[in-house]
Amino acid sequence: MIEPGPEFGQLFRMFEHTAFRLETRDQYKSANEAEALRQFTAGEPVDMSWFQNWLTMIGQATAAGRRFARVRVVSLPLTNYSRFGALTKSQQL
């Protein structure tokens, strides 16, 4: 298992065909998204600027013909983190 960090992020930049990710936790604690999650939970406007590097990387990889796939197992009712995740993923569309 590779823990989140530079090596994990590098996997999303170096793959050749398809990157698949299985997420099974109700919440992931990422320093990158902590403030945006706090804003979302407080009902404030969410600053998604922290997410731009990821979106740029996804755009470059898909333009080069590489694919991303993800399955996320969630509990019901959805946690605030899962609801927040739906917001961030909609930013990719």
ChimeraX attribute file (.defattr): number of C-alpha atoms within 10 A of each C-alpha:
attribute: neighborCount
match mode: 1-to-1
recipient: residues
	/A:1	4
	/A:2	9
	/A:3	8
	/A:4	11
	/A:5	9
	/A:6	9
	/A:7	10
	/A:8	12
	/A:9	13
	/A:10	10
	/A:11	12
	/A:12	18
	/A:13	13
	/A:14	10
	/A:15	12
	/A:16	13
	/A:17	13
	/A:18	14
	/A:19	15
	/A:20	12
	/A:21	12
	/A:22	10
	/A:23	13
	/A:24	12
	/A:25	11
	/A:26	15
	/A:27	13
	/A:28	13
	/A:29	9
	/A:30	11
	/A:31	8
	/A:32	10
	/A:33	17
	/A:34	12
	/A:35	15
	/A:36	21
	/A:37	22
	/A:38	15
	/A:39	15
	/A:40	18
	/A:41	14
	/A:42	10
	/A:43	9
	/A:44	11
	/A:45	9
	/A:46	17
	/A:47	13
	/A:48	14
	/A:49	8
	/A:50	12
	/A:51	15
	/A:52	12
	/A:53	10
	/A:54	13
	/A:55	15
	/A:56	11
	/A:57	13
	/A:58	18
	/A:59	14
	/A:60	13
	/A:61	20
	/A:62	13
	/A:63	10
	/A:64	11
	/A:65	11
	/A:66	15
	/A:67	15
	/A:68	13
	/A:69	9
	/A:70	10
	/A:71	10
	/A:72	13
	/A:73	11
	/A:74	14
	/A:75	11
	/A:76	7
	/A:77	8
	/A:78	11
	/A:79	13
	/A:80	15
	/A:81	17
	/A:82	20
	/A:83	14
	/A:84	20
	/A:85	15
	/A:86	11
	/A:87	14
	/A:88	17
	/A:89	10
	/A:90	9
	/A:91	12
	/A:92	13
	/A:93	6
